[in-house]
Amino acid sequence: MVNWSEILGRVSFVNCDPLFHNLSQEWSILPAPPAWLTGHLLRKDCLVAPIPAADYAANSSELILLPDIGIASEGAVGSVLLFSNRELDKIRDIALPTDSSTSRILVLYILAEMGLDPKTVDMGPDLKEMLSKCDAALLIGDRALDEAQRCPELVKMDLGEEWQKLTGLPMVFGVFAAPSSAPVDKLKQAHTDLLSNAINFRDNPQIKDEVIRNTAARSGFSVERINGYFNEVTNILSPDSVRGLEFFLTEVCGLKNDIEWLEV
């Protein structure tokens, strides 16, 4: 029987592939959508998982964050997109998926900063259905990447790019969190293994090429698109990324207490 402290949650999108590629077999991997992983952490079904940043704000009393790693962009992210049939300043309603609390909060914040207050409708992440009922639709992850290629005629807003325009800071969409009661030695080991993979991906061209080719084969996207995507998104948090995360959690999500980071 696998102990929960040996299980790492893995988001089912491609954005964490550099961290999990050839990870030590000591870890058991639990793949799931981002919002589901939050529940797994709160139930202590797994030790560490990437979750929406907004979910940390909502559950900060029960969670601790691993430093250095996350899902961030310094500008356009490519996989968190608002699609529309009309110019964005004319949208009346927006279809929102239920699979990422961060992107839902972020898009409404950005639209409010633009002076817009569209009606929101919760829907499944099907772009054709969403746009048949609303002027605009938010998609994240692989679906956003796919629809951006399939529907070049639609108006699109990249939320990472718009966030940087508004704040001058990177956007951290996902954080690596753990239950506050998790064993510290296991958390430090997970942090070391995940960060090591991220650094190897960044610094070793051979490993980067291997990850890109494996991700392309698994996802169905071209090698060129995956290579471009991994130049848009990063899994290593810079000091500016941490400042962007702090701004998002406090000013947008309303987090009152300090972020609790694992000491490594």
N, C-alpha and C positions, 0 to 999 in steps of 0.2 A: 504494500500500500504506500502511495506517494504522500509524503508529508506536505502540508500546504506551504511550508517555508522553503520547499524545493521547487515551487511552481512559479514561473514568470508568465504574466499575461502579455499577449502580443496582439496589437491592433491588427484587424484583418485587411487594412489598406497597405499600400506599398511603402509608406513613408518611414517605417522603422526597419526595413530590410537590412540596411547597413549595420544595425545594432545586433540583429539576431542571426546574421549569416555565420554559419559554422560555429555557433555558440557551443560551449562545453556541454557534453551530453549529461553532465551532472544535473543540469536543469531540465525540468519538464515544462513544455510550452503549452499555454492555453490561448488559442486564437479566438478573438471575439471582436465585435464592433466596439468603438471607444466607450460609449455610454454603458454598455454591459460590463466592461471591465471595472468601472467604478463600483458597481454592485458586488462584483467578485471580491474586491479589496475590502469593502465594508463587511462582507460576510466571512472574510479571511479564507477565501477559497484559493488565493494566491498571494505570493510574497510581495511582488513588485509588478506594476503595470503602467503603461502610458494611458493617461486619462485626459479628458478635456480639462483645460485650465480652470474653466468655470466650475467644474465639479469639485475641484479642490477647494475653491472659495466656499462652496455650499457645505462642504464636509471637513473643513480644516481642523476641527477639534478632534477628529478621529484619524487623521492622516498626517504623514510626514513626507517631505519631498527629497528626492535624491538630487544632489547638485550636479552641475556640468552638462547634463543630458536632457533632451526634450525634443519637441517638434516645433521648429521655429523658421521664420523667414525674415530676411532683411530686404523687404520689398515684396515684389510679386511672389506668391506661393504656388500658383498654378492649379491647386487642388481645392480651393475654397472660393467658389465663384457664385456671383449673383447673375442669373440670366434674365433677359427681359425681351418682350416683343416691342417695347417702346422706349423712348428716352427715359432715363432713370428719374428725371425731375417731374415726370408725368405719371409715374406709377401710382395706382390707387390701392392695390392689394398685393400681398406677397405670400407665396406658398413656402412654408418652412418644414424641413424634414425633422424627424424626432431623434436623429442619431448623433447629434453633437450640440451640447449646450453652449459651448464656447462660440461656435459660429452663429448660432441663433442670437445670442446676446450681442455679439460683435456687429452683425449686420444691422441690427436695430439701432445700435449706438451710432454707427457711421451714418445711417440714413437720418437720424435725428440731428446730427451735426450738420447735415445738408439741408435742414429745415423740413424734412419729410416725416410723415407719421402715417404710413400705409396700414391698412387693415391686415392682420396676420391670419393665415389659415394653416393649420397643421395637416400635412399630407405625407403619403409615402414618397420616397425619392424617385419618382418617375417624371422626367422633365416634360414629356409630351402631355401627360395628364395634368401636371401642375400648371403648365402654361395655357391649358384649355380652360382653366377656371380662374387663374390669377394673372395679373400683368407681369409679375416677376416671380422667380423661383430660385431658392438657394440650394446648391448641391455641394457636397464635400467628397474628398477622397477620390477613389478610382472612377466613380460616376461623373464627377466634375471633369476630370481629365478626359474621359471618353466623350462626354457631350460637347466639350469645347472643340474637339476634333471633328465631331459629327455635325455640329451646328455653327459654323463660322459666321453665319449671317446674323445671329442674335447679338443684341447688345450685352456686353459682359462687364462686370466689375470684379476685380480681384481684391479680396478683402485684406490680404497682406499688404498689397500696394497702397490701398486707401488708408490703412492704419498708419503706415509709415508717413504718408503725406500729412496726416492729421497730427501725429505726435512726434515725428522725427525719430522714432524708435522701432526696433524690430518687433514683430508680433510672435508671441509664444502661444501656439494653439494647443499643444499638449505637454503635460509634465509627467515625469516618472514618479509615482507615489507609492506608498506602502502604508499598511496599518501602523499606527503609532506604537502598538504593542509588539511589533515584529522583532525577532532577535537581531540585535545590532550587528553581530558578526556575519550573519547571512546577508544583511542589507549591504554591508561593506563589500562582501564578495561579489554580490550582484552588480553593485556600482562599478567595481573594478573591471569586471568582465564586459559589461555593456559599454563603458567608456573606452576600454581598450579597443573594442571592435570599431567604435566610431572614429577613433584616432587613426587606426589602421586603414579604414576606408578613405579618410581624408588624405593620408600621407603616402599610401602605398598604391601606385597606379595599377599594379597587377591585381590586388585585392579589389580595388574599385571597379575594374573592368569585369572581374568575375561576378561581383554582386550585381552590376548593371545587367549583364547578360542573363543571369539567373532570374532577376526580377522581370525582365522583358519576356522571358519564356513563360514564366508563371502567370503574368498579368495579361499578356496578349498585346501590350503596347510595344512600339518599336524601340530598338536600342537607342536610337537618337532621341526619342521623347523621354525615355527614362533617364538618360544622361542629362538632358536639359532639366528635368524635374529635380534631380539630385543637385543641380546647381542653384535651384530656386529654394529648396528646403534644406535645412541643416539639423543635425541631431546633437550638435555641440553648442551649448549656450555660452555666448560671449557676455562680458559685463554689461554691454548695452542691452542684450536680450533679457538679462535679469532685471534691468531697470524697466524695460518694456513690460515684462511679466508683472512686476510690482505695481506699475501704473494701471494695467488692465484689472488686476485683482482688486485693488483698492478703489480706483475711480470709476470703473465700469461695473464691477461685480459687487462692490460695497463691502469688501472684506475689512473687518475692523481690527482684528488681531494681527500680530506679526506672522510672517511665513515661517514655518518650522522646517529647517533644513537638517538633513542627516550630517553629522560631523564626521568627516573622513580624513 
